[in-house]
Amino acid sequence: MGSVYIVGAGPGDPELITVKGLRLIERADVILHDRLVSRELLKAAKPGALIIDVGKSPGGVGPSQEEINKMLLSYATSYDIVVRLHGGDPLVFGRGFEECKYLVERGIPCEIVPGVTSGLAAPAKYYIPPVLRGVASSVALVTGREDPSKGTRQVDFKKLASAVDTIIIYMGASVAGDVARELIAGGLSPNTPVAVIKSAFFPDEEFIVTTLGGLSAVPNPSIIVVGEVVKRGVDLWKRRL
């Protein structure tokens, strides 16, 4: 019986993976990876390693989570080191916990190796900090899209508007206008600075600076950052050498 490592690959730049994550890729007998994981990282796999794309293409085409869980279990019974490679961090709006739980409950050793999450890495590229002394002392990482099968929304953007200084939204492209209206209804000014980073660290990356009142159509996939830190970061980014 082998071990499964749930590894965060980071946000797209192959150099932003952890040293431990890279070493596991180099040693792995099997790698099951997400669609947006950098192909440069996969080149580090040893000769003969099985490399399997389990990501979903636009439209939701790809293995179900239950199928991925069963694949991890099957490979772990035949190989020594199995790596499940997630984009970003496997525990931040990923399914890393569910995968590890499935394996542990069936007697398979599992370890989670954190990765750099895109919600922090994407704005950092443009000097936008999540918190900043004297400007923002709290941050919320939230999803704009929730599983409809839950039957209820857990993120209340109206309440969030007055609860934290910086709001970082994952998977919010399709609902950006609705989110903006709820945040304004919750008390945020329409002039609140907003940054949108699409496909950070990939060739089709886009960087958009706007305001909450001007937030509507957003390209997908994007990280949306709301708060005064956006202005401070962008001002410095524009002055860079």
C-alpha positions, 0 to 999 in steps of 0.5 A: 500500500502506498501513500497519497499526497494532496499537493497545492501547485500554486497559482500558475507560475511553476516557480511558486510551488513549495519545495516539498511539493516539487520534490513529491512531483519528482518522486511520484509514481502517479500524478492526478492533476487539475486542468489549470496546473502548469505543464512546466511542473508536470515536466518534473515528473520522473520517467515512467510516471503516470500523469492523469488529467482529472480537471474539468474543462469548461462546461463541467466535462471531466471525472466527478469527485467520486470518480477521482476519489476512487482513482486515488484509492485504486492507485494507492493500492498499487503504487508507492507515491500518488500525488493529487496535484491541485491548482492553488491550495487544496484546502482553499475552495478545493476538494483536498479535505474531501479527498483526504477524508475518503482515503483516511477512512479506507486506511490509506495514508494521506498528507496535505501539502499546502500551496500558494492560493491564487486569492493572495498570489494574484493581487500580490503580483500587482502589489495589492496586500490583503492587509496593510498597517493603518489601512486594513487589518482584516480580510475575508476569502469567499466564494462567489459561487456556491453549490446549489445543492446546499439549498442556502447561501452561506456568504452574506455579502451585505453583512460582509460589507461591514465585517472586514476591510478587504474582501477577496472573491474566488469564482465570482465572475458570473455574479460580480454585478450582483455581489457589487450591489449587495456590498453597496446595499451593505454600506460600502461606497460605490467608489470603493476600489476593486481589482480584477485579475483574470488567469493570473500567471497565465499567458491570457492574464488580464488586470482591471482596476475599477470601483464597486459601482463600476463592477459588472461583467468580469472575465472568467476565471478571475480573482476579485479584490474589494477594498482600500488596499487596492488603491494603495497597491496599484498606486505603488505598482504604477511607480515600479521601476 
